Amino acid sequence: MQGLKYLVIDIDRSYNLSEIDYDNLKFLEKFPKLERANILGWILEKSDTSDDLSLLVGNPTKLLEKRAVHLKFQEYNLAGDFAARNFPQMVPTISHVDSVTLALDQVCTVARHLR
Amino acid sequence: MHCGQTSEIIRSLEQISGLTELNLALKDCSMELNQLGEVLKPLAEKLPLKKFSCFIEDCYMVEEGFAVFSTSIGLMKDLEELSINFGEGYDCYGTTLSYFYRCLSKLKHLKRIRISHRDIHICPVFWVLAMDYVADMTHQLEALELIFKRIEVFENTILEVYCDTIEKLTHLKVLKIILDGNVQFKEVTLQRFVKIIRGLPELKDIQFNYGQLETPLSKETREMLAVSGKNYLKHRSETL
């Protein structure tokens, strides 16, 4: 299934979504052509290299070239959720920048979803 | 992610000691404005912020929250450019509104202000106080943008206050006033407004939009507005 582009996983019973973590979805990396996954309503989109949030999660050394970063935390975005939970620890990675743009969109809905 | 986490994300920026520009866009975060103000306080005190913009929508607002938020903005002593977009749900009393502008007037490097309010009631008395603080920035202010959306009514006093304020801002290069609502402006005040902006030596860019006038303007005033000397005035066509 190396050519898999879209993956949807759903189950017909209640599930504690707090058990889902970005780390235990690492298996998605085995699908190099995957563009979008929807796991129990959580969406993971493969972003291009201009996405600073993805860089922060996946390749922070690339951020060293930037003077300005734009980080958009979105509802249901697993990478965003992972980054949000670990953001304070990640800040030293971007301590060289002059400009930060933070977009936080419906973040509490995620919290409700988790509860 | 939860509200506490949102606060932690913003608070953690304190570690970027050389940060000069911070743009925040908060939407539906269930974060009260006083919480945001508290989170911003250490950043305002420690970071050399020159540019700060904040878009807040569908968040929660209590009266003291506006004051806490204003105080934190007032601590950004290096600030040169400020842009705040108060979205829906940010009603405030006149006293707090004037306090907000008082905090801005303490920022000695502030050159550009862009404030957008929506759905608030502007009591002319408090607007006089608020704009008095803006007028205090006589020699420093280069750009002033005040945008009001969905306001029930603008009394003529509001335009008079603008006139009194703007004629003191002698270094103004950009002026943008958007009044989205019913206006009760008098012709004589509109004519005074035009004369004042004609007299500002450095003004290069002006936009003045207002809603529906209760009575049609005379030909003389229409011509004054249409050919303002700088030819930058824009209006809704139905008002002319």
Interface residues (C-beta under 8 A of the other chain):
Chain A: A68 F73 D81 A84 R85 F87 P88 V91 P92 I94 S95 H96 V97 D98 S99 V100 T101 L102 A103 L104 D105 Q106 V107 C108 T109 V110 A111
Chain B: M1 H2 C3 Q5 T6 E8 I9 I10 R11 S12 L13 Q15 I16 S17 G18 L19 T20 E21 L22 N23 L24 A25 L26 K27 D28 C29 S30 M31 K51
